[in-house]
Amino acid sequence: MLRRGNSPTNHAYASYGGRGIRVCDEWRDYLVFREWAMANGYQEKLSIDRIDNDAGYSPGNCRWATVKEQQNNRRCNAYIEHNGRRQTITQWSEDLKIIKRKVIELLGPRR
């Protein structure tokens, strides 16, 4: 998290620090971050996820998430909105129990 946002030599810097994604000042103190993590659902099988992908790492914008939850929260996802629900094509496919191609046919083009 710190290296991606602060080290231009890090392989992921362009997608994080290069876009202005930083770690809040309070979390630069590991003990403060650890306290937040333990109070907010940290488990070994989860990893930290930013709720708003255009905002930085801070208590109000982070959560502990599964791989699946993180995959559904990527900037590059295509979304379809239908009857007031906005979901990824994969989420619609799972909810409707149909293949992704059929989701697009039934609910419309990617948005």
C-alpha positions, -999 to +999 in steps of 0.1 A: +000+000+000+028+024+010+051+014-018+025+015-045+015+051-036+050+065-028+077+048-047+080+056-084+102+025-089+073+002-077+058-017-106+022-006-096+031+031-089+015+044-122-019+029-112-017+043-076+008+070-067+009+082-103-029+088-101-027+105-068-037+075-047-019+079-013-021+065+022-035+090+048-011+105+073-025+086+103-019+052+087+018+059+082+020+049+118+017+011+117+002+008+152-026+032+142-033+012+110-032-021+129-057-008+154-080+003+126-076-031+108-084-052+139-114-030+147-127-032+112-128-069+102-093-078+094-089-115+086-059-133+069-080-144+040-091-108+032-071-079+018-076-041+020-099-026-007-106+010-015-143+016-017-139+046-041-111+036-065-103+073-072-097+081-035-068+071-013-063+047+016-080+061+047-104+048+073-135+062+056-125+047+022-112+012+030-126-021+040-114-057+042-127-077+012-125-111-005-109-115-039-143-117-054-154-085-038-123-068-050-127-081-086-162-065-086-147-032-075-122-026-102-120+006-123-120-014-155-153-032-149-182-028-173-215-021-156-251-025-166-279-005-148-313-021-149-344-012-128-323+010-106-296-016-099-260-011-111-239-042-112-210-057-131-218-081-159-204-109-138-227-099-109-257-099-132-247-132-146-245-148-112-278-132-100-297-143-131-278-176-134-271-171-171-239-167-191-224-132-195-232-129-232-269-134-223-268-106-197-257-082-224-284-094-247-311-091-220-301-060-202-283-039-227-248-027-237-220-020-213-220+013-195 
